[in-house]
Amino acid sequence: SPRLYLKSPLLYQVGEDIAIMDKLKLVDCQGNDITHRLKIQTSNVNDSQVGQYEFTASAVTDMGDEVFVRLPVNIMSYDANAPIIELSEYLAYTKVGEPFSPTDYITGVKDMNGFTIHVSEVFIFSQVNLDQPGGGQYRMEVIDGNGRKGYAFLSVIVTE
């Protein structure tokens, strides 16, 4: 099946234009970029209201392989000087019942001055059921020395 990738987190500031397609990349089993085949459907994303919404992405390849995923979109209100949690990927795949550690995807945590914050200071909240096919996300939060809260989101697709 084709694989979907996120170039950046599905995180938007309240009032920001939501451009989901700009963050997605779809690659077929031969490594070809087939993003142009993606169809996005949103039903309830409200860019003026803090919350978690969702969209679906679907595509069919020339060979008839299909991809259909439902992913969360996060609308937040946060300080522009908030700390940053950097991830190696923003969409991960795992199989039902396999061990999964979201901290493995954290590549760095920094405050607005570029100073490192230890990964152990990141709080992780799970909305993923690793015991059944589907998906969800891990919300990661860190608070800097000035009380500013930074966020990152790791979307996860659980396959059989």
DSSP file (Angstrom, degrees, kcal/mol; ACC not computed):
  #  RESIDUE AA STRUCTURE BP1 BP2  ACC     N-H-->O    O-->H-N    N-H-->O    O-->H-N    TCO  KAPPA ALPHA  PHI   PSI    X-CA   Y-CA   Z-CA
    1    1 A S              0   0    0      0, 0.0    66,-0.1     0, 0.0    64,-0.0   0.000 360.0 360.0 360.0 153.2    0.0    0.0    0.0
    2    2 A P        -     0   0    0      0, 0.0     2,-0.4     0, 0.0    26,-0.2  -0.292 360.0-130.7 -62.9 155.3    1.1    3.6   -0.5
    3    3 A R  E     -A   27   0A   0     24,-2.9    24,-2.6    64,-0.1     2,-0.4  -0.934   9.7-145.0-115.4 136.0    2.5    5.4    2.6
    4    4 A L  E     -A   26   0A   0     -2,-0.4     2,-0.3    22,-0.2    22,-0.2  -0.791  17.1-169.6 -97.1 139.4    1.5    8.8    3.8
    5    5 A Y  E     -A   25   0A   0     20,-3.1    20,-2.0    -2,-0.4     2,-0.5  -0.949  16.1-140.3-127.4 149.1    4.0   11.1    5.4
    6    6 A L  E     -A   24   0A   0     -2,-0.3    84,-0.6    18,-0.2    85,-0.2  -0.944   4.2-164.1-107.3 127.8    3.7   14.4    7.3
    7    7 A K  S    S+     0   0    0     16,-3.2    17,-0.1    -2,-0.5    -1,-0.1   0.740  79.6   0.2 -79.6 -24.0    6.2   17.1    6.5
    8    8 A S  S    S-     0   0    0     15,-0.5    -1,-0.2    82,-0.0    82,-0.1  -0.958  97.0 -70.3-156.5 166.0    5.3   19.0    9.6
    9    9 A P        -     0   0    0      0, 0.0     2,-1.8     0, 0.0   145,-0.1  -0.204  40.0-116.8 -66.0 154.0    2.8   18.6   12.5
   10   10 A L  S    S+     0   0    0     80,-0.2    64,-3.0   143,-0.2     2,-0.4  -0.448  74.7 127.2 -85.0  62.4   -0.9   18.9   12.0
   11   11 A L  E     +c   74   0B   0     -2,-1.8     2,-0.4    62,-0.2    64,-0.2  -0.986  33.5 177.0-127.6 127.3   -0.8   21.9   14.4
   12   12 A Y  E     -c   75   0B   0     62,-2.8    64,-2.9    -2,-0.4     2,-0.2  -0.969  29.2-119.4-132.3 147.0   -2.2   25.3   13.6
   13   13 A Q  E >   -c   76   0B   0     -2,-0.4     3,-2.6    62,-0.2    64,-0.2  -0.573  50.8 -85.8 -77.7 145.8   -2.6   28.6   15.5
   14   14 A V  T 3  S+     0   0    0     62,-2.2    34,-0.2     1,-0.3    -1,-0.1  -0.307 118.6  16.6 -52.1 130.6   -6.1   29.8   16.0
   15   15 A G  T 3  S+     0   0    0     32,-4.3    -1,-0.3     1,-0.3     2,-0.1   0.288  93.8 133.1  87.0  -9.8   -7.1   31.9   13.0
   16   16 A E    <   -     0   0    0     -3,-2.6    -1,-0.3    31,-0.3     2,-0.2  -0.464  67.6-102.1 -73.0 144.0   -4.2   30.5   10.8
   17   17 A D        -     0   0    0     -2,-0.1     2,-0.7    -3,-0.1    -4,-0.1  -0.480  35.5-132.2 -64.3 133.5   -5.1   29.3    7.3
   18   18 A I        +     0   0    0     -2,-0.2     2,-0.4    -6,-0.1    -1,-0.1  -0.812  31.8 170.5 -95.9 116.6   -5.4   25.6    7.3
   19   19 A A    >   +     0   0    0     -2,-0.7     3,-0.7     1,-0.2     4,-0.4  -0.694   3.8 166.5-125.4  76.1   -3.4   24.1    4.4
   20   20 A I  G >  S+     0   0    0     -2,-0.4     3,-2.1     1,-0.2     4,-0.5   0.896  72.9  59.5 -60.9 -44.2   -3.4   20.3    5.1
   21   21 A M  G >  S+     0   0    0      1,-0.3     3,-1.1     2,-0.2    -1,-0.2   0.818  96.2  63.3 -58.0 -31.1   -2.3   19.3    1.6
   22   22 A D  G <  S+     0   0    0     -3,-0.7    -1,-0.3     1,-0.2    -2,-0.2   0.714 105.1  47.3 -65.1 -19.1    0.9   21.4    2.1
   23   23 A K  G <  S+     0   0    0     -3,-2.1   -16,-3.2    -4,-0.4   -15,-0.5   0.487  99.7  84.6-100.4  -4.8    1.9   19.1    5.0
   24   24 A L  E <   +A    6   0A   0     -3,-1.1     2,-0.3    -4,-0.5   -18,-0.2  -0.724  45.6 179.9-107.2 149.8    1.2   15.7    3.3
   25   25 A K  E     -A    5   0A   0    -20,-2.0   -20,-3.1    -2,-0.3     2,-0.5  -0.981  10.1-160.3-142.1 134.6    3.2   13.5    1.0
   26   26 A L  E     -A    4   0A   0     -2,-0.3     8,-3.2   -22,-0.2     9,-0.5  -0.970   9.0-172.8-119.2 129.4    2.1   10.1   -0.5
   27   27 A V  E     -AB   3  33A   0    -24,-2.6   -24,-2.9    -2,-0.5     6,-0.2  -0.968  14.7-137.9-124.8 134.3    4.6    7.6   -1.8
   28   28 A D    >   -     0   0    0      4,-2.4     3,-2.2    -2,-0.4   -25,-0.0  -0.236  40.3 -88.9 -82.5 179.0    3.8    4.4   -3.6
   29   29 A C  T 3  S+     0   0    0      1,-0.3    -1,-0.1     2,-0.1    -2,-0.0   0.650 127.6  54.9 -65.6 -15.0    5.6    1.0   -3.0
   30   30 A Q  T 3  S-     0   0    0      2,-0.1    -1,-0.3     0, 0.0    -2,-0.0   0.366 121.5-104.4 -97.7   3.9    8.2    1.9   -5.6
   31   31 A G  S <  S+     0   0    0     -3,-2.2     2,-0.3     1,-0.3    -2,-0.1   0.561  71.6 145.7  86.9   9.1    9.1    5.2   -3.9
   32   32 A N        -     0   0    0      1,-0.1    -4,-2.4     2,-0.0     2,-0.6  -0.613  54.4-118.2 -82.3 138.2    7.3    7.5   -6.4
   33   33 A D  B     +B   27   0A   0     -2,-0.3    -6,-0.2    -6,-0.2     3,-0.2  -0.651  40.0 165.8 -75.0 116.1    5.7   10.6   -5.1
   34   34 A I    >   +     0   0    0     -8,-3.2     3,-2.3    -2,-0.6     4,-0.3  -0.073  27.7 129.8-121.8  31.5    2.0   10.3   -5.8
   35   35 A T  G >   +     0   0    0     -9,-0.5     3,-2.0     1,-0.3    -1,-0.1   0.812  63.0  71.4 -55.6 -31.8    0.8   13.1   -3.6
   36   36 A H  G 3  S+     0   0    0      1,-0.3    -1,-0.3    -3,-0.2    -2,-0.1   0.695  91.4  60.2 -60.3 -18.2   -1.2   14.5   -6.6
   37   37 A R  G <  S+     0   0    0     -3,-2.3    -1,-0.3   -11,-0.1    23,-0.3   0.587  80.8 112.8 -84.8 -11.6   -3.6   11.5   -6.1
   38   38 A L    <   -     0   0    0     -3,-2.0     2,-0.5    -4,-0.3    21,-0.2  -0.351  48.7-163.5 -67.5 138.7   -4.6   12.4   -2.6
   39   39 A K  E     -D   58   0B   0     19,-2.5    19,-2.1    -2,-0.1     2,-0.4  -0.994   7.7-157.0-120.2 128.9   -8.1   13.5   -1.9
   40   40 A I  E     -D   57   0B   0     -2,-0.5     2,-0.4    17,-0.2    17,-0.2  -0.882   8.5-172.8-109.2 135.1   -8.7   15.3    1.4
   41   41 A Q  E     +D   56   0B   0     15,-2.6    15,-2.6    -2,-0.4     2,-0.4  -0.991   5.0 177.0-127.7 125.8  -12.1   15.5    3.1
   42   42 A T  E     +D   55   0B   0     -2,-0.4    13,-0.2    13,-0.2    -2,-0.0  -0.947   8.7 172.9-121.8 147.8  -12.7   17.7    6.2
   43   43 A S  S    S+     0   0    0     11,-0.8    -1,-0.1    -2,-0.4    12,-0.1   0.648  76.3  16.0-123.4 -26.8  -16.0   18.0    7.8
   44   44 A N  S    S+     0   0    0     10,-0.6     2,-0.5     2,-0.0    11,-0.1   0.247  71.3 139.7-139.4  17.6  -15.6   20.0   11.0
   45   45 A V        -     0   0    0      9,-0.2     2,-0.6     8,-0.1   -27,-0.1  -0.549  27.6-172.6 -73.8 121.6  -12.2   21.8   11.1
   46   46 A N    >   -     0   0    0     -2,-0.5     3,-1.5     3,-0.2   -31,-0.1  -0.929  12.3-166.8-117.8 105.4  -12.8   25.3   12.6
   47   47 A D  T 3  S+     0   0    0     -2,-0.6   -32,-4.3     1,-0.3   -31,-0.3   0.559  86.8  55.7 -72.1  -6.1   -9.8   27.5   12.4
   48   48 A S  T 3  S+     0   0    0    -34,-0.2     2,-0.4   -33,-0.1    -1,-0.3   0.373  99.4  68.2-104.1   4.7  -11.2   30.0   14.9
   49   49 A Q  S <  S-     0   0    0     -3,-1.5    -3,-0.2     2,-0.0    26,-0.1  -0.983  82.1-122.1-130.3 124.6  -11.9   27.5   17.7
   50   50 A V        +     0   0    0     -2,-0.4     2,-0.3    24,-0.1    26,-0.2  -0.389  64.8  95.1 -58.9 135.5   -9.3   25.7   19.8
   51   51 A G  E    S- E   0  75B   0     24,-2.2    24,-2.9    -2,-0.1     2,-0.5  -0.939  73.5 -81.4 164.4 176.5   -9.8   22.0   19.5
   52   52 A Q  E     + E   0  74B   0     -2,-0.3    22,-0.2    22,-0.2     2,-0.2  -0.948  47.2 168.2-109.4 125.3   -9.0   18.7   17.9
   53   53 A Y  E     - E   0  73B   0     20,-3.2    20,-2.7    -2,-0.5     2,-0.3  -0.596  18.9-136.6-121.2-178.3  -10.6   18.0   14.6
   54   54 A E  E     - E   0  72B   0     18,-0.3   -11,-0.8    -2,-0.2   -10,-0.6  -0.981  13.4-171.9-145.4 161.9  -10.1   15.4   12.0
   55   55 A F  E     -DE  42  71B   0     16,-2.3    16,-2.4    -2,-0.3     2,-0.4  -0.924  19.4-129.9-140.1 164.9   -9.8   14.9    8.3
   56   56 A T  E     -DE  41  70B   0    -15,-2.6   -15,-2.6    -2,-0.3     2,-0.4  -0.947  13.3-163.2-119.2 144.3   -9.6   11.9    6.0
   57   57 A A  E     +DE  40  69B   0     12,-2.6    12,-2.5    -2,-0.4     2,-0.3  -0.988  16.2 171.2-123.3 134.4   -7.0   11.4    3.2
   58   58 A S  E     +DE  39  68B   0    -19,-2.1   -19,-2.5    -2,-0.4     2,-0.3  -0.981   5.5 163.7-143.0 154.7   -7.6    8.8    0.5
   59   59 A A  E     - E   0  67B   0      8,-1.9     8,-2.2    -2,-0.3     2,-0.4  -0.978  22.7-146.0-162.7 158.4   -6.0    7.7   -2.8
   60   60 A V  E     - E   0  66B   0     -2,-0.3     6,-0.2   -23,-0.3     2,-0.1  -1.000  21.1-141.7-130.4 131.9   -5.9    4.9   -5.3
   61   61 A T    >   -     0   0    0      4,-2.7     3,-1.7    -2,-0.4    -2,-0.0  -0.317  32.3-100.2 -85.0 172.4   -2.7    4.0   -7.2
   62   62 A D  T 3  S+     0   0    0      1,-0.3    -1,-0.1     2,-0.1    -2,-0.0   0.793 125.7  55.3 -59.8 -28.2   -2.5    2.9  -10.8
   63   63 A M  T 3  S-     0   0    0      2,-0.1    -1,-0.3     1,-0.0     3,-0.1   0.418 122.6-106.4 -87.9   1.8   -2.1   -0.6   -9.5
   64   64 A G    <   +     0   0    0     -3,-1.7     2,-0.2     1,-0.3    -2,-0.1   0.481  69.1 148.0  88.2   2.6   -5.4   -0.3   -7.5
   65   65 A D        -     0   0    0     -5,-0.0    -4,-2.7     1,-0.0     2,-0.3  -0.513  32.8-152.9 -70.4 138.3   -3.8   -0.1   -4.1
   66   66 A E  E     - E   0  60B   0     -6,-0.2     2,-0.4    -2,-0.2    -6,-0.2  -0.846  15.7-168.2-115.4 150.3   -5.8    2.1   -1.8
   67   67 A V  E     + E   0  59B   0     -8,-2.2    -8,-1.9    -2,-0.3     2,-0.3  -0.999  10.1 170.7-132.5 136.2   -4.9    4.2    1.2
   68   68 A F  E     + E   0  58B   0     -2,-0.4     2,-0.4   -10,-0.2   -10,-0.2  -0.924   8.8 167.2-145.3 116.8   -7.5    5.7    3.6
   69   69 A V  E     - E   0  57B   0    -12,-2.5   -12,-2.6    -2,-0.3     2,-0.5  -0.974  25.3-151.4-133.6 148.1   -6.5    7.4    6.8
   70   70 A R  E     + E   0  56B   0     -2,-0.4   -14,-0.2   -14,-0.2    -2,-0.0  -0.983  26.4 178.3-116.2 123.1   -8.3    9.5    9.3
   71   71 A L  E     - E   0  55B   0    -16,-2.4   -16,-2.3    -2,-0.5     2,-0.2  -0.929  26.4-112.9-129.7 150.6   -6.0   11.9   11.2
   72   72 A P  E     - E   0  54B   0      0, 0.0     2,-0.4     0, 0.0   -18,-0.3  -0.522  18.2-155.8 -81.1 148.7   -6.4   14.6   13.8
   73   73 A V  E     - E   0  53B   0    -20,-2.7   -20,-3.2    -2,-0.2     2,-0.5  -0.990  12.9-149.0-119.8 131.3   -5.9   18.3   13.2
   74   74 A N  E     -cE  11  52B   0    -64,-3.0   -62,-2.8    -2,-0.4     2,-0.6  -0.901  10.6-168.9-111.0 122.9   -5.0   20.4   16.2
   75   75 A I  E     +cE  12  51B   0    -24,-2.9   -24,-2.2    -2,-0.5     2,-0.3  -0.947  24.3 167.8-107.5 120.4   -6.0   24.1   16.5
   76   76 A M  E     -c   13   0B   0    -64,-2.9   -62,-2.2    -2,-0.6     2,-0.5  -0.830  38.0-135.0-130.3 164.1   -4.2   25.7   19.5
   77   77 A S        +     0   0    0     -2,-0.3     2,-0.3   -64,-0.2   -64,-0.1  -0.975  44.2 154.8-118.7 113.4   -3.6   29.1   21.0
   78   78 A Y        -     0   0    0     -2,-0.5     2,-0.2   -64,-0.1    72,-0.1  -0.958  47.0 -94.0-142.8 157.5    0.1   29.3   22.0
   79   79 A D    >   -     0   0    0     70,-0.3     3,-1.9    -2,-0.3    -2,-0.0  -0.468  27.3-133.9 -71.2 135.4    2.8   31.8   22.5
   80   80 A A  T 3  S+     0   0    0      1,-0.3    -1,-0.1    -2,-0.2     0, 0.0   0.740 108.6  53.3 -62.1 -22.4    5.1   32.5   19.5
   81   81 A N  T 3  S+     0   0    0     32,-0.0    31,-0.5    69,-0.0    -1,-0.3   0.178  82.7 131.7 -97.5  16.3    8.0   32.2   21.9
   82   82 A A    <   -     0   0    0     -3,-1.9    68,-0.1    67,-0.1    67,-0.1  -0.266  67.7 -91.9 -65.5 154.0    7.0   28.8   23.3
   83   83 A P        -     0   0    0      0, 0.0     2,-0.5     0, 0.0    68,-0.3  -0.257  41.1-127.5 -63.8 158.5    9.5   26.1   23.5
   84   84 A I  E     -F  110   0C   0     26,-2.9    26,-2.3    66,-0.1     2,-0.7  -0.932  12.1-158.7-116.8 130.1    9.8   23.7   20.5
   85   85 A I  E     -F  109   0C   0     66,-0.5     2,-0.4    -2,-0.5    24,-0.2  -0.935  19.0-154.5-103.6 114.1    9.6   19.9   20.6
   86   86 A E  E     -F  108   0C   0     22,-3.3    21,-2.6    -2,-0.7    22,-1.3  -0.746   8.8-164.6 -94.0 135.8   11.3   18.7   17.4
   87   87 A L  E     -F  106   0C   0     -2,-0.4    19,-0.2    19,-0.3     3,-0.1  -0.883  25.8-139.0-117.6 150.1   10.3   15.3   16.0
   88   88 A S  S    S+     0   0    0     17,-2.6     2,-0.3    -2,-0.3    -1,-0.1   0.812  94.7   7.8 -73.2 -30.1   12.1   13.1   13.5
   89   89 A E        -     0   0    0     16,-0.4    -1,-0.2     1,-0.0     3,-0.1  -0.971  55.5-155.0-145.7 155.9    8.7   12.2   12.0
   90   90 A Y  S    S+     0   0    0    -84,-0.6    65,-2.5    -2,-0.3     2,-0.4   0.444  87.8  46.3-112.3  -4.5    5.1   13.5   12.5
   91   91 A L  E    S-h  155   0D   0    -85,-0.2     2,-0.3    63,-0.2    -1,-0.3  -0.966  70.3-177.2-139.0 121.2    3.4   10.4   11.3
   92   92 A A  E     -h  156   0D   0     63,-2.7    65,-2.8    -2,-0.4     2,-0.4  -0.857  14.2-146.2-119.0 153.0    4.5    6.9   12.5
   93   93 A Y  E     +h  157   0D   0     -2,-0.3     2,-0.3    63,-0.2    65,-0.2  -0.930  23.6 162.4-115.8 142.0    3.3    3.5   11.6
   94   94 A T  E     -h  158   0D   0     63,-2.2    65,-2.9    -2,-0.4     2,-0.3  -0.946  32.2-114.1-147.5 168.1    3.2    0.5   13.9
   95   95 A K  E >   -h  159   0D   0     -2,-0.3     3,-2.1    63,-0.2    65,-0.2  -0.765  45.9 -81.0-106.7 154.8    1.5   -2.9   14.0
   96   96 A V  T 3  S+     0   0    0     63,-2.7    35,-0.2    -2,-0.3    -1,-0.1  -0.239 114.5   6.7 -51.6 130.1   -1.2   -4.1   16.5
   97   97 A G  T 3  S+     0   0    0     33,-3.0    -1,-0.3     1,-0.3    34,-0.1   0.321  94.6 130.1  80.5  -8.1    0.4   -5.2   19.8
   98   98 A E    <   -     0   0    0     -3,-2.1    -1,-0.3    32,-0.2     2,-0.0  -0.528  68.4-100.2 -78.1 146.3    4.0   -4.1   18.9
   99   99 A P        -     0   0    0      0, 0.0     2,-0.4     0, 0.0    -4,-0.1  -0.379  44.1-173.2 -62.1 142.7    5.8   -2.0   21.5
  100  100 A F        -     0   0    0     -6,-0.1    30,-0.1    -3,-0.1    -6,-0.0  -0.989  13.3-171.3-143.2 129.9    5.8    1.7   20.6
  101  101 A S    >   -     0   0    0     -2,-0.4     3,-1.5     1,-0.1     4,-0.3  -0.931   9.4-165.8-125.0 108.1    7.6    4.6   22.3
  102  102 A P  G >  S+     0   0    0      0, 0.0     3,-1.7     0, 0.0     4,-0.3   0.787  87.8  68.3 -62.6 -25.8    6.7    8.1   21.2
  103  103 A T  G >  S+     0   0    0      1,-0.3     3,-1.3     2,-0.2    16,-0.0   0.760  84.6  71.6 -65.9 -21.6    9.9    9.5   22.9
  104  104 A D  G <  S+     0   0    0     -3,-1.5    -1,-0.3     1,-0.2   -16,-0.0   0.723  95.4  54.2 -63.0 -19.2   11.9    7.7   20.2
  105  105 A Y  G <  S+     0   0    0     -3,-1.7   -17,-2.6    -4,-0.3     2,-0.6   0.520  82.1 101.8 -93.9  -7.2   10.7   10.3   17.8
  106  106 A I  E <   +F   87   0C   0     -3,-1.3   -19,-0.3    -4,-0.3     3,-0.1  -0.689  40.0 172.6 -81.0 119.6   11.8   13.3   19.9
  107  107 A T  E     -     0   0C   0    -21,-2.6     2,-0.3    -2,-0.6   -20,-0.2   0.601  63.4 -15.6-101.5 -14.9   15.0   14.7   18.4
  108  108 A G  E     -F   86   0C   0    -22,-1.3   -22,-3.3     2,-0.0     2,-0.4  -0.908  45.4-150.2 179.1 154.0   15.3   17.8   20.5
  109  109 A V  E     +F   85   0C   0      8,-0.3     8,-3.1    -2,-0.3     2,-0.3  -0.985  27.5 171.0-136.6 124.1   13.5   20.2   22.9
  110  110 A K  E     -FG  84 116C   0    -26,-2.3   -26,-2.9    -2,-0.4     6,-0.2  -0.965  26.2-132.0-136.8 149.7   14.6   23.9   23.0
  111  111 A D    >   -     0   0    0      4,-2.3     3,-2.2    -2,-0.3   -29,-0.1  -0.309  49.6 -84.0 -87.7-178.6   13.4   27.1   24.5
  112  112 A M  T 3  S+     0   0    0    -31,-0.5   -30,-0.1     1,-0.3    -1,-0.1   0.714 130.1  53.7 -62.4 -20.9   13.1   30.4   22.6
  113  113 A N  T 3  S-     0   0    0      2,-0.1    -1,-0.3   -32,-0.1     3,-0.1   0.391 120.7-106.1 -93.0   2.4   16.8   31.1   23.2
  114  114 A G  S <  S+     0   0    0     -3,-2.2     2,-0.3     1,-0.3    -2,-0.1   0.536  70.9 146.3  86.6   6.1   17.9   27.8   21.7
  115  115 A F        -     0   0    0      1,-0.1    -4,-2.3    -5,-0.0    -1,-0.3  -0.580  52.4-109.6 -79.8 140.6   18.8   26.3   25.1
  116  116 A T  B     -G  110   0C   0     -2,-0.3     2,-0.5    -6,-0.2    -6,-0.3  -0.442  24.3-159.3 -72.5 135.6   18.1   22.5   25.4
  117  117 A I        -     0   0    0     -8,-3.1    -8,-0.3    -2,-0.2     5,-0.0  -0.960  32.6-107.5-110.0 133.2   15.4   21.3   27.6
  118  118 A H    >   -     0   0    0     -2,-0.5     3,-2.3     1,-0.1     4,-0.1  -0.332  18.8-126.8 -66.0 140.0   15.8   17.6   28.7
  119  119 A V  G >  S+     0   0    0      1,-0.3     3,-2.1     2,-0.2    -1,-0.1   0.777 105.9  71.4 -56.6 -29.0   13.4   15.2   27.1
  120  120 A S  G 3  S+     0   0    0      1,-0.3    -1,-0.3     3,-0.0    -2,-0.1   0.666  89.0  63.3 -64.5 -14.1   12.4   13.9   30.5
  121  121 A E  G <  S+     0   0    0     -3,-2.3     2,-0.5     2,-0.1    22,-0.4   0.443  80.7 101.7 -88.8  -0.3   10.5   17.2   31.0
  122  122 A V    <   -     0   0    0     -3,-2.1     2,-0.4    -4,-0.1    20,-0.2  -0.740  64.1-147.6 -87.6 125.7    8.2   16.4   28.1
  123  123 A F  E     -I  141   0D   0     18,-3.1    18,-2.6    -2,-0.5     2,-0.5  -0.779  12.9-157.1 -91.0 136.0    4.7   15.3   29.2
  124  124 A I  E     -I  140   0D   0     -2,-0.4     2,-0.5    16,-0.2    16,-0.2  -0.962   9.0-170.3-122.0 129.0    3.1   12.8   26.8
  125  125 A F  E     -I  139   0D   0     14,-2.8    14,-2.8    -2,-0.5     2,-0.4  -0.970  15.6-144.4-118.5 128.2   -0.6   12.1   26.5
  126  126 A S  E     +I  138   0D   0     -2,-0.5    12,-0.2    12,-0.2    -2,-0.0  -0.756  31.6 166.3-101.4 137.3   -1.8    9.2   24.4
  127  127 A Q        +     0   0    0     10,-2.0     2,-0.4    -2,-0.4    10,-0.3  -0.206  55.1 106.9-127.8  36.8   -4.9    9.0   22.3
  128  128 A V        -     0   0    0      8,-0.2     2,-0.8    27,-0.0     8,-0.1  -0.966  56.3-154.7-122.8 131.1   -3.7    5.8   20.5
  129  129 A N    >   -     0   0    0     -2,-0.4     3,-1.0     6,-0.3    29,-0.1  -0.906   9.5-174.5-102.4 105.7   -5.0    2.3   21.0
  130  130 A L  T 3  S+     0   0    0     -2,-0.8   -33,-3.0     1,-0.2   -32,-0.2   0.466  74.4  71.6 -79.4  -0.9   -2.1    0.0   20.1
  131  131 A D  T 3  S+     0   0    0    -35,-0.2    -1,-0.2   -34,-0.1   -35,-0.1   0.404 101.6  35.2 -97.0   1.7   -4.3   -3.1   20.5
  132  132 A Q  S <  S-     0   0    0     -3,-1.0    -3,-0.1   -37,-0.0    26,-0.1  -0.995  91.9 -90.7-151.5 152.0   -6.4   -2.6   17.4
  133  133 A P  S    S+     0   0    0      0, 0.0     2,-0.3     0, 0.0    26,-0.2  -0.279  82.7  71.7 -60.7 147.1   -6.1   -1.2   13.9
  134  134 A G  E     - J   0 158D   0     24,-2.4    24,-2.8    -4,-0.1     2,-0.3  -0.993  69.2-105.0 148.5-139.4   -6.8    2.5   13.5
  135  135 A G  E     + J   0 157D   0     -2,-0.3     2,-0.3    22,-0.3    -6,-0.3  -0.968  31.8 154.5-170.3-177.6   -4.9    5.5   14.5
  136  136 A G  E     - J   0 156D   0     20,-1.8    20,-2.8    -2,-0.3     2,-0.3  -0.959  34.0 -95.6 169.7-157.3   -4.6    8.5   16.8
  137  137 A Q  E     - J   0 155D   0    -10,-0.3   -10,-2.0    -2,-0.3     2,-0.5  -0.987   9.8-131.1-149.9 159.3   -2.0   10.8   18.2
  138  138 A Y  E     -IJ 126 154D   0     16,-2.4    16,-2.4    -2,-0.3     2,-0.5  -0.965  23.4-150.0-107.4 127.4    0.4   11.5   21.0
  139  139 A R  E     -IJ 125 153D   0    -14,-2.8   -14,-2.8    -2,-0.5     2,-0.4  -0.876  12.9-163.5 -97.2 127.5    0.2   15.0   22.4
  140  140 A M  E     -IJ 124 152D   0     12,-3.1    12,-1.8    -2,-0.5     2,-0.4  -0.928   8.5-177.8-114.5 135.8    3.6   16.2   23.8
  141  141 A E  E     +IJ 123 151D   0    -18,-2.6   -18,-3.1    -2,-0.4     2,-0.3  -0.979   7.9 177.8-133.7 145.2    3.9   19.2   26.0
  142  142 A V  E     - J   0 150D   0      8,-1.9     8,-3.1    -2,-0.4     2,-0.5  -0.992  15.8-148.7-143.4 145.9    6.8   21.0   27.7
  143  143 A I  E     - J   0 149D   0    -22,-0.4     6,-0.2    -2,-0.3   -32,-0.0  -0.962  15.5-145.7-117.2 128.5    6.9   24.1   29.8
  144  144 A D    >   -     0   0    0      4,-2.5     3,-2.0    -2,-0.5   -62,-0.0  -0.206  38.1 -87.5 -84.0-179.0    9.9   26.4   29.8
  145  145 A G  T 3  S+     0   0    0      1,-0.3    -1,-0.1     2,-0.1    -2,-0.0   0.647 127.4  54.4 -64.3 -16.3   11.3   28.4   32.7
  146  146 A N  T 3  S-     0   0    0      2,-0.1    -1,-0.3     0, 0.0     3,-0.1   0.293 120.2-105.3-100.7   8.3    9.0   31.3   31.9
  147  147 A G  S <  S+     0   0    0     -3,-2.0     2,-0.3     1,-0.3    -2,-0.1   0.540  71.5 144.6  83.2   6.5    5.9   29.2   32.0
  148  148 A R        -     0   0    0    -67,-0.1    -4,-2.5   -70,-0.0     2,-0.5  -0.620  41.4-140.3 -80.8 138.2    5.3   29.1   28.3
  149  149 A K  E     - J   0 143D   0     -2,-0.3   -70,-0.3    -6,-0.2     2,-0.3  -0.858  14.9-166.0-105.0 129.2    3.9   25.8   27.0
  150  150 A G  E     - J   0 142D   0     -8,-3.1    -8,-1.9    -2,-0.5     2,-0.3  -0.834   7.9-158.1-111.0 152.4    5.1   24.2   23.7
  151  151 A Y  E     + J   0 141D   0     -2,-0.3   -66,-0.5   -68,-0.3     2,-0.3  -0.901  15.7 178.3-130.0 153.8    3.4   21.4   21.9
  152  152 A A  E     - J   0 140D   0    -12,-1.8   -12,-3.1    -2,-0.3     2,-0.4  -0.969  14.5-151.7-145.8 153.9    4.1   18.7   19.4
  153  153 A F  E     - J   0 139D   0     -2,-0.3     2,-0.6   -14,-0.2   -14,-0.2  -0.994   3.6-164.5-131.4 129.5    1.8   16.0   18.0
  154  154 A L  E     - J   0 138D   0    -16,-2.4   -16,-2.4    -2,-0.4     2,-0.2  -0.946  13.9-153.4-112.2 110.5    2.8   12.6   16.7
  155  155 A S  E     -hJ  91 137D   0    -65,-2.5   -63,-2.7    -2,-0.6     2,-0.4  -0.603  12.9-161.1 -80.8 144.9    0.1   11.0   14.6
  156  156 A V  E     -hJ  92 136D   0    -20,-2.8   -20,-1.8    -2,-0.2     2,-0.5  -0.991  13.7-158.9-133.0 134.4    0.2    7.2   14.6
  157  157 A I  E     -hJ  93 135D   0    -65,-2.8   -63,-2.2    -2,-0.4     2,-0.6  -0.966  12.9-156.4-111.0 123.7   -1.4    4.6   12.2
  158  158 A V  E     -hJ  94 134D   0    -24,-2.8   -24,-2.4    -2,-0.5   -63,-0.2  -0.884  15.1-173.6-102.8 121.6   -1.8    1.2   13.7
  159  159 A T  E      h   95   0D   0    -65,-2.9   -63,-2.7    -2,-0.6   -24,-0.0  -0.673 360.0 360.0-111.4 166.9   -2.0   -1.6   11.1
  160  160 A E              0   0    0     -2,-0.2   -65,-0.1   -65,-0.2    -1,-0.0   0.467 360.0 360.0 -77.3 360.0   -2.7   -5.4   11.4
